[in-house]
Each structure stands twice: as structure tokens, then as C-alpha cells.
Amino acid sequence: MVTSVANDAAPGRSRAVPRRLPAAERRALIEQAAARLFAARGYAATTVEDIVAEAGVSKPMLYRHFESKKELQMKLLERRRDELAAAALDSLLGDEGRPEERLPAMIDAWFAHVEQHPDTSRVLFQDATGDADIQVLQRELRARQRAADVALLREFAPQLPAAELEPLGEIIRSSLTGVALWWLDNPGVPREVPVVAVVRVTAGVLSSVG
């Protein structure tokens, strides 16, 4: 694929030589196209032909970067989960004060990342259909997010009963992803609204410790 096509040149004049995109840029085009289609249509309803047409690349080009549509989807899921976790963790570690005072900034950073990457975030949060391996991966990624939320609960409220940590971690995880999907469907809502809502839920969990 090229970044541009030269305009017709007058007789006797040379044409500009199209520039080939670097491999990393071609891969990014494929990922972005796939994310848009998976978010809009779902994984099962999106074909490789749809993806290459949306990205403006050939099918052999896609297969140079990804073995299959499944691998492409799995890479998108894994990367978005890791980037969301990193965004929240960086905010938590970068601010001063008690952990509970840093909670709003951490949740805001998480939603800011969702705002910047709406398609891949939707792909991560909504249930996949049509492929058992991808469904298994989604469950694994959700378990990893729940484990991260449990670790934060241990830091924020070490007096919580151990038996309650797993379900409380799931409350926080499902609140984050559920509200994020709602917000993606309501793009006119300011980011502070979902942030405050999830902070209230999480603060309620923390304040319930007696």
C-alpha cells in the first residue's frame, strides 16, 4: 500500500514515486480497521475480506502480519487489556497521598484511555461470539483484571475479609467495563460522569469496611 498516488503528470515530466508504508504502519492500519469492524459488527460477522478492504491492503499483506483473523483479534484483546492496566497503574504510582485519595485519578486515567481507543476498548469489553478460543481468552483477561482489582483492594483496605476480595474485585471490574460500554454508546456524556460514578461504587466498597 502507498500513502498517496501521484497526480497525472504533464508529458515529459516525471511522476512522484509512491512511498511504501513501513511494516509497522501497515500493521497499525490493519489493526485499526479490524478494531472498527469488530466493534461495529462483532467478530463473527467480520471477514478477512472486510478487514483488508477497510484497511486498504491486500489479503497477502494481512497474512504477513497475522496468521488469521483469530490471531488478529487475540492480539487486539491482549494489548488493549495491558494498556488499560498500565494507564491506571501509572496514575496510581505517580500521585502522592493515600491510595484512596489517588483513586479518582486512577479511574480517570482508565477512562481517558478508553476515550482515546474506543474501538479496541469496545472489542475488549463486549462478549465475543463465534469462536471458543477467543471466548476463553476473554475469560482469562477478565480474570487478570479482577486479580488486579483484588490487589488494589488489599492495598486500599487490608482489613477486608479474604473471602470477600474476589467478589468485590468482580464488582469493580464489571462496574468499570459496564459503565465504559454505556459511555461508548453515549459519547456526548463528559468523561467526569462515568469517572464519578465508578469512584462512588469503589468508594462505597472501601467505606463498608468496619
C-alpha positions, -999 to +999 in steps of 0.1 A: +000+000+000+012+036-006+005+067+013-006+086-018-010+083-055+008+108-078-014+132-098-013+128-136+019+145-148+023+166-179+040+149-209+078+149-205+076+155-167+085+128-142+059+114-117+065+113-080+075+079-067+049+065-043+063+058-008+058+023+006+045+023+041+068+008+068+057-026+081+047-011+115+024+014+098+008-013+076+002-034+107-013-005+125-037+001+096-048-035+097-053-034+135-073-002+133-095-014+105-102-047+123-110-029+156-135-007+138-152-036+122-151-059+152-166-031+174-193-023+149-203-058+136-188-082+160-161-108+155-182-135+139-198-112+113-164-097+102-145-114+074-108-111+064-121-097+031-139-070+051-107-061+071-084-058+041-110-037+022-113-014+052-076-012+057-068-007+020-043-036+019-042-069+002-050-102+018-014-115+015-003-083+033-026-091+062-012-126+064+023-113+066+014-097+099-012-121+113-017-158+108-055-155+109-084-133+118-084-151+152-048-141+159-056-105+150-085-104+174-065-120+202-036-096+198-060-067+199-076-080+231-043-087+249-028-053+240-058-032+250-061-050+283-024-044+291-025-008+280-056-001+302-040-017+332-008+003+326-027+036+323-044+030+356-012+018+374+009+047+361-016+071+376-017+053+409+020+052+413+026+087+400+004+106+425+012+113+461-012+108+491-030+078+504-042+052+479-079+061+484-070+097+476-054+086+443-084+065+433-102+093+412-071+100+392-065+063+385-101+058+373-100+089+353-068+077+336-085+044+328-115+062+312-092+086+293-076+056+277-110+042+267-118+076+253-087+076+232-092+040+219-130+035+217-130+007+191-104-016+207-119-009+241-154-020+229-139-051+214-123-059+248-154-053+269-182-068+248-187-105+246-172-122+216-192-148+197-183-174+171-150-187+184-144-207+216-107-198+218-115-161+218-142-166+245-116-185+266-091-156+261-117-131+272-124-150+304-087-151+311-083-114+305-113-107+328-098-129+355-065-109+352-083-076+356-102-090+385-070-101+401-055-066+396-086-051+413-083-076+442-046-065+446-057-029+448-084-038+474-057-054+495-037-022+494-067+002+499-085-019+525-063-046+540-089-053+567-114-067+542-122-104+547-102-125+523-133-144+513-149-112+500-120-100+479-128-120+448-165-109+445-156-073+454-129-073+427-156-086+403-179-057+413-152-032+405-142-049+372-178-053+360-186-017+370-157-003+350-164-023+319-202-020+320-201+018+325-174+021+298-197+003+273-226+026+283-203+056+279-192+045+244-228+043+234-233+078+248-203+098+235-218+132+244-215+125+281-185+142+297-158+118+310-162+131+345-197+115+347-186+078+344-155+086+364-175+099+394-200+071+391-173+044+393-155+063+421-187+062+441-191+025+436-155+018+446-155+042+475-187+025+487-169-008+487-140+007+507-162+026+532-181-005+540-151-019+559-159-018+596 
